Amino acid sequence: MVEKNYLYPIGSSSSLSPVVLFDSVSSGYSGRKVLENVSFQINEPAIYVVLGPNGAGKTTLFRTLAGILKPYSGKVEIGGYPSESQQAREQLDYLTHIDGIPEGMSVVNALRFYANIVGATEADVNRVVDLLDLGDLSVKRFGQLSQGQKKRVSVGRIFLKEKRVYLLDEPTSNMDPKMASEIRELVLRLSKDKVILYSSHNLFEAREIGSKAIVIKNGKLALFGNISEIKTEKYRIGIRTLDMMDEMPYSSGKEGDYYLFELQGPKEVPGLIAKLSEKGVQIREVKEMQNPLEELFK
């Protein structure tokens, strides 16, 4: 476990207000605490991956930051303003689990609709369409799109008008690896000079997209630091093939339909796949068999 630290400790002598301030915050629903005494602050642009198992408090953290939930105690500020204030909300946008776009509305009309709400222009709509490669989809109804295409439109919606802070709540949830990778690449392109909080429960995804980690465990802050500092003892993946094989090279065993492999970390996966492909192995699926963050979540 990495010792908790702050990029700019609360109470530091910096004369500038933090972009994001969470100071001794407890928050939740209907009087029940989900977050308890959470403190951190952010002053520098980066992608901060909010990690934690389901139910740890990641969404509660986002809703409190967005001013949707009022904390029971403590202080939450965006750019020096209380999170529930208009000044704070003008600096932040939030991509929730729900796309929130009418199924019967065309992509371009949906973007125009939201542009009108946030005070963006037709030029902003065109910029998002070009940046996210939505030209061929622009006249299609939102309900006709694939899950990955819908998420691209939703991500584009929150980037119609430039903000200082973006909250993305598990944007790749329930996506296949290829779609998830496309969304991460998209967020990376859009994230220059921004503070982005990106929630996930997957260390592989965290290391691919972010440099900083905020780990929530049982509603409390378990870690605020560099993702590179998170150490794990082993990384196990399972590979399912198109055809059963009598012997699988490099495998440490079998679990159900999956051949097991123990690696030093996710960076070794592409090399393993390449070596297996050279030996004629036809790979159907690759998945993590053990969450590398389990030791942090215990």
RODRENDO-858664 format. One record per residue: y, z, x of N, C-alpha, C in turn. Coordinates in steps of 0.001 Angstrom, whole numbers, plus 500000, padded with zeros to 6 digits. Each point is the difference from the previous one (the first is absolute). Layout:
# residues N
<<Y, Z, X>, <Y, Z, X>, <Y, Z, X>>
...
//
This chain:
# residues 298
<<498806, 500000, 500853>, <501194, 500000, 499147>, <501238, 500000, 500885>>
<<500951, 499126, 499721>, <501240, 499950, 500759>, <500952, 501053, 499469>>
<<500728, 500637, 500892>, <500970, 500981, 499555>, <501108, 499321, 499222>>
<<500443, 500638, 498942>, <501077, 499457, 499169>, <501276, 499933, 500821>>
<<500762, 498904, 499837>, <501291, 499896, 500678>, <500929, 499165, 499160>>
<<501251, 499956, 500387>, <501015, 499264, 499265>, <500714, 499047, 500947>>
<<500311, 498806, 499509>, <500771, 499074, 500818>, <501373, 500576, 500292>>
<<500622, 500596, 499002>, <501255, 500713, 500144>, <499832, 501313, 499271>>
<<499784, 501112, 500718>, <499706, 501265, 499327>, <501090, 500419, 499030>>
<<499578, 500578, 498870>, <500950, 500530, 499036>, <500844, 501052, 500693>>
<<501320, 499896, 499796>, <500906, 500930, 500658>, <500491, 499484, 501337>>
<<499682, 498728, 500362>, <500448, 499441, 501268>, <501500, 499767, 499954>>
<<500556, 499703, 501165>, <501458, 499906, 500115>, <500539, 498623, 499663>>
<<499121, 499073, 499590>, <500470, 498658, 499658>, <501011, 500056, 498875>>
<<501122, 499306, 500186>, <501057, 500014, 498981>, <499704, 499028, 498865>>
<<499025, 499114, 500197>, <499670, 499044, 498959>, <498987, 500596, 499041>>
<<500154, 499662, 498715>, <499023, 500459, 499018>, <498699, 499240, 500210>>
<<498856, 500665, 499894>, <498725, 499291, 500108>, <499887, 498937, 498905>>
<<499296, 498914, 500309>, <499745, 498993, 498967>, <499155, 500622, 498896>>
<<498977, 500771, 500388>, <499150, 500720, 499047>, <499902, 501454, 500446>>
<<500246, 500911, 499075>, <499873, 501431, 500282>, <499129, 500661, 498940>>
<<498950, 500641, 500457>, <499136, 500830, 499158>, <500043, 501389, 500625>>
<<500654, 500940, 499369>, <500217, 501319, 500599>, <499380, 501091, 499118>>
<<498841, 500519, 500426>, <499311, 501103, 499311>, <499755, 499674, 498526>>
<<499463, 498828, 499736>, <499881, 499485, 498634>, <498644, 500362, 499382>>
<<500070, 500573, 498810>, <498830, 500151, 499137>, <500264, 499204, 498732>>
<<498995, 499236, 499553>, <500208, 499104, 498868>, <498673, 499772, 499289>>
<<500081, 499554, 498735>, <498782, 499735, 499249>, <500297, 499642, 498570>>
<<499052, 500331, 499100>, <500083, 499602, 498606>, <499727, 501199, 499095>>
<<500804, 500120, 498950>, <499776, 501032, 498961>, <499800, 501391, 500587>>
<<500786, 500309, 501001>, <499929, 501320, 500613>, <498905, 500172, 501030>>
<<499142, 498982, 500194>, <498906, 500101, 500972>, <500419, 499368, 501317>>
<<499952, 500758, 501078>, <500380, 499496, 501305>, <498952, 499030, 500529>>
<<500462, 498829, 500431>, <499150, 499050, 500693>, <500363, 499980, 501483>>
<<501311, 500006, 500282>, <500501, 500134, 501371>, <500520, 501414, 500181>>
<<499756, 500563, 501175>, <500435, 501374, 500239>, <500656, 500133, 501368>>
<<501299, 500321, 499978>, <500765, 500315, 501204>, <499895, 498891, 501057>>
<<500245, 498760, 499589>, <499924, 498846, 500893>, <501366, 499738, 500631>>
<<500038, 499864, 501322>, <501250, 499737, 500715>, <499805, 498892, 501031>>
<<500856, 498999, 499952>, <500099, 498986, 501051>, <501301, 499252, 499796>>
<<500439, 499300, 501037>, <501164, 499139, 499823>, <499866, 498768, 500879>>
<<500649, 498922, 499549>, <499889, 498695, 500651>, <501405, 499474, 500276>>
<<500230, 499574, 501228>, <501290, 499410, 500357>, <499872, 498584, 500542>>
<<498792, 499605, 500388>, <499891, 498697, 500652>, <499151, 499038, 499181>>
<<500382, 498712, 499965>, <499224, 499004, 499254>, <498588, 499859, 500566>>
<<499023, 499943, 499127>, <498595, 499806, 500380>, <499186, 499994, 498722>>
<<498733, 499640, 500118>, <499065, 500151, 498891>, <499270, 501323, 500204>>
<<500198, 500912, 499057>, <499376, 501314, 500039>, <498847, 499988, 498998>>
<<498773, 500075, 500505>, <498839, 499928, 499118>, <499676, 501396, 499490>>
<<500054, 500160, 498682>, <499681, 501275, 499358>, <498512, 500006, 499709>>
<<499269, 500823, 500735>, <498548, 500024, 499940>, <499497, 501251, 499290>>
<<498908, 499837, 499295>, <499391, 501137, 499326>, <498966, 499513, 499009>>
<<499005, 500822, 499683>, <498999, 499606, 499011>, <500614, 499933, 498614>>
<<499286, 499412, 499055>, <500473, 499963, 498614>, <500226, 501417, 499503>>
<<501149, 500220, 499361>, <500321, 501311, 499471>, <500701, 500913, 500983>>
<<500284, 499519, 501215>, <500621, 500856, 501017>, <501471, 500270, 499712>>
<<500655, 499075, 499256>, <501414, 500179, 499699>, <500882, 498859, 500466>>
<<499397, 498863, 500387>, <500787, 498875, 500507>, <500949, 499451, 498936>>
<<499475, 499756, 498789>, <500835, 499456, 498925>, <501056, 501019, 499564>>
<<499647, 501267, 499987>, <500990, 501042, 499670>, <501126, 500002, 501022>>
<<499660, 499826, 501269>, <501013, 499896, 501057>, <500948, 498847, 499721>>
<<499445, 498833, 499632>, <500833, 498826, 499737>, <500889, 500221, 498779>>
<<499432, 500547, 498942>, <500787, 500192, 498779>, <501105, 501031, 500199>>
<<499755, 500965, 500866>, <501035, 500978, 500297>, <501093, 499362, 500847>>
<<499612, 499180, 500966>, <500979, 499281, 500814>, <500857, 499065, 499155>>
<<499367, 499366, 499020>, <500707, 499028, 499153>, <500869, 500664, 498940>>
<<499958, 501337, 499907>, <500807, 500702, 499009>, <499393, 500017, 498618>>
<<498749, 499553, 499869>, <499315, 500023, 498704>, <499566, 501421, 499665>>
<<499527, 500714, 501012>, <499641, 501411, 499850>, <501052, 500865, 500684>>
<<500440, 501030, 499325>, <500925, 500951, 500602>, <499187, 501110, 500649>>
<<500244, 500280, 501287>, <499188, 501019, 500675>, <500207, 501390, 499402>>
<<498940, 500809, 500035>, <500109, 501381, 499532>, <500852, 500820, 500967>>
<<499920, 499643, 501272>, <500792, 500690, 501015>, <500201, 499061, 501177>>
<<500984, 500305, 500835>, <500278, 499174, 501157>, <501019, 498911, 499714>>
<<500218, 499161, 500990>, <501054, 498986, 499921>, <499440, 498640, 500406>>
<<500327, 498971, 499190>, <499599, 498623, 500287>, <501253, 499138, 500002>>
<<500232, 499286, 501088>, <501190, 499157, 500099>, <499637, 498629, 500565>>
<<500738, 498993, 499537>, <499948, 498647, 500547>, <501403, 499676, 500509>>
<<500130, 499821, 501293>, <501313, 499698, 500572>, <501037, 501068, 499744>>
<<499570, 501249, 499888>, <500927, 501106, 499796>, <500287, 500330, 498557>>
<<499409, 499256, 499057>, <500233, 500230, 498573>, <498736, 500535, 499342>>
<<500112, 500877, 499029>, <498826, 500503, 499271>, <499203, 498843, 499414>>
<<498682, 500104, 500042>, <499146, 498873, 499618>, <500196, 499548, 498566>>
<<500415, 500920, 499112>, <500184, 499625, 498601>, <501360, 499365, 499731>>
<<500880, 499938, 501015>, <501351, 499459, 499806>, <499990, 498472, 500019>>
<<501033, 499408, 499410>, <500131, 498553, 499992>, <500182, 499460, 501410>>
<<500735, 500746, 500836>, <500234, 499558, 501382>, <498686, 499886, 500772>>
<<499084, 500930, 499741>, <498699, 499939, 500672>, <499172, 498843, 499467>>
<<499982, 499834, 498688>, <499171, 498957, 499398>, <500459, 498603, 500410>>
<<501269, 499831, 500300>, <500504, 498702, 500445>, <499512, 499645, 501403>>
<<499486, 500989, 500723>, <499527, 499769, 501369>, <498490, 499819, 500081>>
<<499315, 500075, 498862>, <498535, 500072, 500014>, <499383, 499118, 498922>>
<<498827, 499428, 500301>, <499211, 499323, 498980>, <498547, 500424, 500153>>
<<499251, 499892, 498900>, <498689, 500637, 499905>, <499008, 499053, 499351>>
<<498942, 499654, 500731>, <498912, 499192, 499463>, <498862, 500938, 499612>>
<<499773, 500136, 498696>, <498970, 500907, 499500>, <498656, 499264, 499886>>
<<498982, 500711, 499516>, <498697, 499379, 499774>, <500080, 498920, 498919>>
<<500946, 500152, 499070>, <500118, 499096, 498858>, <500997, 498905, 500333>>
<<499600, 498727, 499800>, <500890, 498888, 500341>, <501277, 500015, 499155>>
<<499880, 500324, 498714>, <501180, 500121, 499155>, <500671, 498684, 499645>>
<<499279, 498892, 500149>, <500552, 498686, 499672>, <499255, 499456, 498779>>
<<500716, 499571, 498956>, <499332, 499495, 498791>, <499065, 498834, 500311>>
<<498793, 500061, 499449>, <498974, 498997, 500288>, <500420, 498596, 499574>>
<<500799, 499879, 498922>, <500365, 498688, 499493>, <501232, 499398, 500641>>
<<500666, 500731, 500894>, <501226, 499516, 500626>, <499655, 499193, 501255>>
<<500720, 498900, 500216>, <499766, 499216, 501206>, <500489, 500783, 501213>>
<<499463, 499660, 501152>, <500347, 500716, 501233>, <501494, 499923, 500275>>
<<500577, 498800, 499925>, <501417, 499861, 500330>, <500882, 500706, 498976>>
<<499624, 499952, 498729>, <500800, 500694, 498991>, <499881, 501514, 500131>>
<<498820, 500458, 500428>, <499834, 501436, 500240>, <500902, 500454, 501138>>
<<500036, 499228, 501076>, <500868, 500353, 501125>, <501472, 499945, 499597>>
<<500360, 499020, 499186>, <501390, 499918, 499521>, <500347, 501193, 499116>>
<<499046, 500412, 499179>, <500202, 501145, 499113>, <500286, 501260, 500807>>
<<499173, 500255, 501025>, <500199, 501197, 500810>, <501218, 499870, 500911>>
<<500304, 498780, 500414>, <501205, 499792, 500801>, <501248, 500387, 499197>>
<<499995, 499664, 498738>, <501131, 500357, 499130>, <500125, 501514, 499853>>
<<498874, 500690, 499940>, <500022, 501456, 499855>, <500583, 500678, 501236>>
<<499612, 499525, 501195>, <500426, 500673, 501235>, <501265, 499404, 500603>>
<<500542, 498976, 499369>, <501237, 499408, 500512>, <499785, 498999, 501120>>
<<498804, 499404, 500064>, <499725, 498954, 500986>, <500423, 498646, 499426>>
<<500005, 498980, 500833>, <500496, 498679, 499611>, <498866, 498981, 499933>>
<<500332, 498799, 499505>, <499027, 498908, 499994>, <499588, 499648, 501424>>
<<500933, 500138, 500943>, <499677, 499752, 501410>, <498948, 500993, 500490>>
<<500078, 501239, 499521>, <498996, 501004, 500374>, <498632, 499628, 499427>>
<<499988, 499502, 498774>, <498741, 499564, 499383>, <499385, 498875, 500826>>
<<500832, 499017, 500380>, <499493, 498874, 500797>, <499503, 500469, 501362>>
<<500715, 500969, 500584>, <499591, 500536, 501304>, <498617, 500646, 499908>>
<<499771, 500784, 498958>, <498710, 500668, 499823>, <498896, 498977, 499732>>
<<500291, 499004, 499182>, <499011, 498952, 499708>, <499576, 499295, 501284>>
<<500982, 499680, 500864>, <499693, 499316, 501257>, <499268, 500922, 500967>>
<<500483, 501223, 500122>, <499448, 500950, 500971>, <498562, 500359, 499688>>
<<499682, 500116, 498703>, <498659, 500402, 499588>, <499128, 498812, 499608>>
<<500510, 498793, 500236>, <499250, 498780, 499718>, <499526, 499962, 498548>>
<<500969, 500221, 499093>, <499690, 500048, 498575>, <500375, 498714, 499266>>
<<500418, 498982, 500743>, <500480, 498765, 499376>, <499006, 499390, 499039>>
<<498732, 499903, 500426>, <498973, 499380, 499145>, <499645, 500877, 498810>>
<<500353, 501282, 500065>, <499661, 500934, 498920>, <501166, 500253, 499060>>
<<501179, 499528, 500347>, <501222, 500427, 499312>, <500003, 499704, 498502>>
<<499357, 498906, 499575>, <500018, 499662, 498578>, <498775, 500542, 499259>>
<<499068, 500598, 500744>, <498809, 500567, 499353>, <500330, 501331, 499343>>
<<499291, 500299, 498916>, <500158, 501310, 499378>, <499353, 501056, 500890>>
<<500592, 501161, 500018>, <499516, 501083, 500853>, <498532, 500312, 499707>>
<<499619, 499932, 498740>, <498628, 500301, 499612>, <498976, 499003, 500511>>
<<500448, 498823, 500447>, <499088, 498981, 500524>, <499675, 500207, 501473>>
<<500703, 500904, 500659>, <499871, 500153, 501447>, <498804, 500868, 500370>>
<<499517, 499805, 501227>, <498948, 500867, 500537>, <500619, 501356, 500348>>
<<499138, 500968, 500281>, <500493, 501336, 500327>, <500908, 499976, 501236>>
<<499594, 499245, 501021>, <500808, 499912, 501202>, <501334, 499323, 499756>>
<<500005, 498940, 499171>, <501247, 499306, 499676>, <500943, 500902, 499207>>
<<499434, 500765, 499071>, <500823, 500944, 499234>, <500681, 501009, 500922>>
<<499254, 500491, 500980>, <500567, 500983, 500908>, <501095, 499390, 500858>>
<<499840, 498746, 500387>, <501057, 499323, 500767>, <501283, 499929, 499184>>
<<499875, 499655, 498716>, <501184, 499935, 499135>, <500628, 501384, 499859>>
<<499162, 501025, 499843>, <500508, 501359, 499834>, <500715, 500485, 501253>>
<<499432, 499672, 501161>, <500671, 500357, 501250>, <501337, 499264, 500099>>
<<499994, 498718, 499637>, <501251, 499237, 500019>, <501059, 500597, 499094>>
<<499563, 500521, 498851>, <500945, 500596, 499049>, <500809, 501135, 500622>>
<<499345, 500871, 500789>, <500744, 501145, 500536>, <500859, 499609, 501203>>
<<499778, 498790, 500538>, <500818, 499550, 501123>, <501088, 499010, 499568>>
<<500254, 499904, 498696>, <501065, 499115, 499525>, <501364, 500434, 500518>>
<<500207, 501288, 500071>, <501261, 500536, 500500>, <499708, 500950, 501142>>
<<500746, 499853, 501078>, <499716, 500781, 501201>, <500244, 501485, 499765>>
<<499022, 500810, 500411>, <500084, 501455, 499899>, <499741, 500603, 501377>>
<<500265, 501297, 500112>, <499703, 500698, 501260>, <498566, 500506, 500027>>
<<499463, 500358, 498829>, <498699, 500661, 499917>, <499142, 499304, 498949>>
<<498744, 499745, 500355>, <499052, 499407, 499061>, <498748, 500875, 499951>>
<<499518, 500256, 498789>, <498780, 500755, 499793>, <498936, 499057, 499441>>
<<498889, 499858, 500694>, <498911, 499123, 499558>, <498753, 500862, 499833>>
<<499603, 500208, 498740>, <498904, 500916, 499690>, <498674, 499236, 499945>>
<<499220, 500080, 501070>, <498700, 499340, 500136>, <500038, 498548, 499499>>
<<500836, 499159, 500608>, <500145, 498620, 499500>, <498763, 499136, 500165>>
<<499045, 500405, 500860>, <498794, 499179, 500183>, <498777, 500605, 499318>>
<<500210, 500969, 499120>, <498883, 500651, 499317>, <499177, 498987, 499205>>
<<498675, 500072, 500135>, <499045, 499153, 499269>, <500092, 498520, 500355>>
<<500568, 499693, 501164>, <500055, 498603, 500442>, <498890, 499736, 501007>>
<<499565, 498731, 500063>, <499041, 499663, 501038>, <500739, 499955, 501347>>
<<499276, 500068, 501131>, <500657, 500100, 501310>, <500999, 498885, 500286>>
<<499705, 498767, 499580>, <500907, 498886, 500289>, <501319, 500167, 499249>>
<<499947, 500317, 498707>, <501224, 500218, 499227>, <500794, 501174, 500556>>
<<499277, 501085, 500341>, <500675, 501187, 500522>, <500735, 499670, 501294>>
<<499369, 499213, 500860>, <500631, 499613, 501260>, <501252, 499173, 499757>>
<<499964, 499113, 499010>, <501171, 499178, 499674>, <501166, 500867, 499532>>
<<499713, 501024, 499185>, <501064, 500883, 499512>, <500587, 500792, 501158>>
<<499160, 500490, 500909>, <500507, 500744, 501152>, <500886, 499117, 500873>>
<<499576, 498766, 500229>, <500818, 499076, 500796>, <501340, 499748, 499324>>
<<499977, 499891, 498689>, <501223, 499789, 499233>, <500944, 501193, 500160>>
<<499476, 501195, 499860>, <500829, 501205, 500143>, <500574, 500085, 501406>>
<<499210, 499664, 501008>, <500486, 500027, 501374>, <501166, 499036, 500191>>
<<499923, 498825, 499390>, <501090, 499024, 500109>, <501277, 500514, 499346>>
<<499845, 500730, 498909>, <501160, 500444, 499231>, <500582, 501322, 500490>>
<<499344, 500648, 500948>, <500328, 501389, 500304>, <500996, 500210, 501126>>
<<500518, 498960, 500573>, <500912, 500142, 501132>, <501202, 500863, 499628>>
<<500274, 501008, 500847>, <501151, 500890, 499826>, <499974, 500769, 498686>>
<<498805, 500204, 499444>, <499870, 500767, 498757>, <499160, 501249, 500244>>
<<500175, 500982, 499144>, <499082, 501132, 499947>, <499033, 499713, 498854>>
<<498726, 499853, 500322>, <498996, 499710, 498985>, <498941, 501096, 500038>>
<<499772, 500628, 498862>, <498897, 500937, 499848>, <498902, 499265, 499244>>
<<498847, 499902, 500623>, <498902, 499162, 499524>, <498771, 500891, 499879>>
<<499560, 500277, 498780>, <498892, 500940, 499843>, <498655, 499285, 500093>>
<<499018, 500712, 500559>, <498657, 499462, 500176>, <499050, 501171, 500216>>
<<498701, 499738, 499873>, <499002, 501000, 500388>, <499072, 499410, 501055>>
<<500508, 498980, 500719>, <499167, 499252, 500939>, <500684, 499943, 501365>>
<<499384, 500593, 501019>, <500597, 500039, 501330>, <500070, 498613, 500614>>
<<499027, 499144, 499705>, <500041, 498628, 500511>, <501273, 499303, 499524>>
<<500280, 500094, 498707>, <501211, 499396, 499453>, <501235, 500632, 500617>>
<<499980, 501328, 500144>, <501157, 500708, 500562>, <500330, 499494, 501392>>
<<498980, 499847, 500837>, <500240, 499568, 501376>, <500441, 498544, 500070>>
<<499592, 499209, 499009>, <500386, 498587, 500004>, <501455, 499814, 499615>>
<<500507, 500850, 499126>, <501338, 499741, 499462>, <501079, 500946, 500512>>
<<499654, 501231, 500372>, <501034, 500982, 500292>, <499912, 500585, 501393>>
<<501072, 500712, 500382>, <500029, 500703, 501283>, <500080, 501506, 499803>>
<<500396, 500439, 498809>, <500156, 501419, 499707>, <499089, 500386, 498838>>
<<499559, 501249, 500007>, <499100, 500484, 498948>, <500533, 501278, 499388>>
<<499900, 500073, 498673>, <500262, 501224, 499254>, <498699, 500309, 499272>>
<<499282, 501040, 500437>, <498704, 500320, 499417>, <500159, 501171, 499036>>
<<499584, 499783, 498752>, <500062, 501033, 498965>, <498583, 500494, 499727>>
<<499807, 501308, 500088>, <498693, 500605, 499758>, <500171, 501163, 499035>>
<<499360, 499882, 498849>, <500084, 501051, 498976>, <501444, 500358, 499670>>
<<500858, 498990, 499921>, <501390, 500216, 499609>, <500895, 500513, 501098>>
<<499475, 500138, 501211>, <500808, 500509, 501110>, <500067, 498958, 501115>>
<<501045, 500104, 500813>, <500162, 499068, 501104>, <499053, 500393, 501129>>
<<499026, 499142, 500282>, <499041, 500268, 501071>, <500443, 499390, 501317>>
<<500797, 498946, 499931>, <500439, 499313, 501216>, <501228, 499158, 499716>>
<<500960, 500034, 500914>, <501107, 499045, 500015>, <500161, 499590, 501452>>
<<499563, 498795, 500338>, <500039, 499585, 501401>, <499593, 498559, 500166>>
<<499619, 499636, 501209>, <499598, 498638, 500310>, <498542, 499772, 499600>>
<<499730, 498853, 499387>, <498628, 499675, 499618>, <499091, 499968, 501225>>
<<500542, 499582, 501136>, <499194, 499905, 501214>, <499473, 501356, 500450>>
<<500623, 501087, 499529>, <499558, 501339, 500390>, <498769, 500458, 499220>>
<<499666, 499323, 498904>, <498845, 500408, 499203>, <498730, 499567, 500716>>
<<499215, 500965, 500400>, <498773, 499729, 500738>, <498788, 500179, 499086>>
<<499051, 499123, 500123>, <498754, 500121, 499242>, <498818, 499884, 500956>>
<<498898, 500662, 499676>, <498858, 500029, 500893>, <499169, 498716, 499914>>
<<499849, 499449, 498800>, <499218, 498779, 499879>, <500471, 499201, 498792>>
<<499656, 498747, 500012>, <500393, 499090, 498934>, <498764, 499205, 499614>>
<<499541, 500166, 498774>, <498781, 499344, 499535>, <500323, 498941, 498958>>
<<499428, 498820, 500168>, <500136, 498948, 498991>, <498612, 499546, 499573>>
<<499945, 499400, 498814>, <498779, 499402, 499499>, <500207, 498519, 499788>>
<<499021, 499211, 500352>, <500081, 498545, 499820>, <498836, 499551, 499126>>
<<500354, 499278, 498935>, <498992, 499439, 499094>, <499924, 498495, 500274>>
<<498804, 499469, 500133>, <499819, 498597, 500353>, <499538, 499187, 498796>>
<<500134, 498687, 500122>, <499561, 499110, 498925>, <498482, 500014, 499862>>
<<499309, 500109, 501135>, <498531, 500035, 500001>, <499531, 501233, 500763>>
<<498917, 500615, 499534>, <499433, 501153, 500700>, <499476, 499551, 501367>>
<<500158, 500882, 500995>, <499581, 499670, 501352>, <498982, 501030, 500484>>
<<499001, 499518, 500774>, <499001, 500915, 500556>, <500623, 500919, 501034>>
<<500936, 499467, 500756>, <500662, 500797, 501044>, <501465, 499630, 500063>>
<<500868, 501020, 499997>, <501444, 499761, 500064>, <500526, 500437, 501368>>
<<500573, 499069, 500759>, <500534, 500361, 501322>, <501080, 501078, 499895>>
<<499998, 500925, 500955>, <501030, 501034, 500166>, <499999, 501053, 498894>>
<<499129, 499894, 499004>, <500030, 500938, 498876>, <499369, 501336, 500385>>
<<500549, 501086, 499424>, <499471, 501339, 500252>, <499074, 500473, 498879>>
<<499792, 499145, 499009>, <499134, 500399, 498901>, <500353, 499262, 498729>>
<<499505, 500502, 498877>, <500214, 499325, 498723>, <500201, 501048, 498904>>
<<500868, 499703, 499084>, <500261, 500866, 498847>, <500114, 499112, 498771>>
<<498976, 500022, 499146>, <499998, 499085, 498862>, <499947, 498566, 500481>>
<<500910, 499179, 499507>, <500074, 498597, 500414>, <500856, 499794, 501246>>
<<500538, 501070, 500564>, <500960, 499885, 501104>, <499361, 500342, 501346>>
<<500213, 499131, 500983>, <499656, 500310, 501379>, <501156, 500802, 500594>>
<<499690, 501086, 500691>, <501022, 500930, 500484>, <500358, 499717, 501455>>
<<501284, 500196, 500306>, <500497, 499819, 501359>, <500989, 501124, 500307>>
<<499886, 500587, 501182>, <500936, 501032, 500437>, <500910, 499407, 501064>>
<<501317, 500069, 499743>, <500994, 499410, 500890>, <500995, 501062, 500430>>
<<500816, 499663, 500980>, <501053, 500914, 500436>, <501169, 500024, 499024>>
<<500190, 498899, 499250>, <501098, 499939, 499044>, <500074, 498637, 499349>>
<<500912, 499830, 499028>, <500111, 498734, 499251>, <500282, 498778, 500866>>
<<500641, 500201, 501173>, <500338, 498856, 500844>, <498750, 499286, 500518>>
<<498853, 500679, 499985>, <498777, 499384, 500500>, <499291, 499148, 498951>>
<<500451, 500087, 498737>, <499313, 499281, 498920>, <500025, 498485, 500199>>
<<501165, 499369, 500271>, <499997, 498528, 500166>, <499062, 499534, 501107>>
<<499960, 500747, 501125>, <499111, 499620, 501096>, <498536, 500070, 499611>>
<<499634, 501054, 499240>, <498625, 500134, 499532>, <499632, 498854, 499074>>
<<500895, 499677, 499068>, <499733, 498906, 499059>, <499811, 498678, 500746>>
<<500844, 499786, 501020>, <499882, 498765, 500785>, <498651, 499937, 500709>>
<<499553, 501129, 500586>, <498717, 500018, 500712>, <498835, 499773, 499038>>
<<500074, 500615, 498796>, <498938, 499807, 499026>, <499959, 498550, 499510>>
<<501173, 499418, 499792>, <500067, 498601, 499538>, <499399, 499061, 501041>>
<<500234, 500299, 501286>, <499429, 499165, 501072>, <498485, 500042, 499974>>
<<499433, 501113, 499507>, <498545, 500145, 499928>, <499440, 499511, 498662>>
<<500869, 499369, 499201>, <499537, 499391, 498760>, <499968, 500920, 498798>>
<<500593, 501192, 500110>, <500029, 500934, 498873>, <501042, 499529, 498990>>
<<499583, 499829, 498752>, <500916, 499587, 498936>, <500464, 501251, 499246>>
<<501255, 500366, 500208>, <500524, 501263, 499486>, <500554, 499814, 498598>>
<<499554, 500875, 499104>, <500466, 499960, 498618>, <501116, 501016, 499747>>
<<499894, 501182, 500617>, <500979, 501061, 499752>, <500053, 500944, 501199>>
<<501217, 500489, 500301>, <500201, 501033, 501012>, <500754, 501138, 499339>>
<<499507, 501234, 500136>, <500727, 501123, 499409>, <499852, 501248, 500849>>
<<500999, 500883, 499892>, <499930, 501280, 500685>, <498966, 500871, 499305>>
<<499109, 500600, 500778>, <498985, 500872, 499439>, <500428, 501465, 500058>>
<<501026, 500264, 500792>, <500519, 501353, 500121>, <501493, 499904, 500220>>
<<500769, 500709, 499198>, <501452, 499998, 500155>, <500354, 500743, 501280>>
<<500648, 499339, 500987>, <500326, 500672, 501244>, <500940, 501192, 499831>>
<<500605, 500132, 498826>, <500908, 501118, 499760>, <499304, 501205, 499391>>
<<498677, 499931, 499818>, <499321, 501105, 499326>, <500217, 501324, 500709>>
<<500085, 499993, 501316>, <500185, 501242, 500741>, <501364, 500609, 499721>>
<<500996, 499162, 499662>, <501312, 500514, 499653>, <500012, 500540, 498573>>
<<499143, 499452, 499142>, <500028, 500353, 498585>, <499134, 501211, 499671>>
<<499183, 500476, 500957>, <499114, 501125, 499722>, <500805, 501268, 499760>>
//
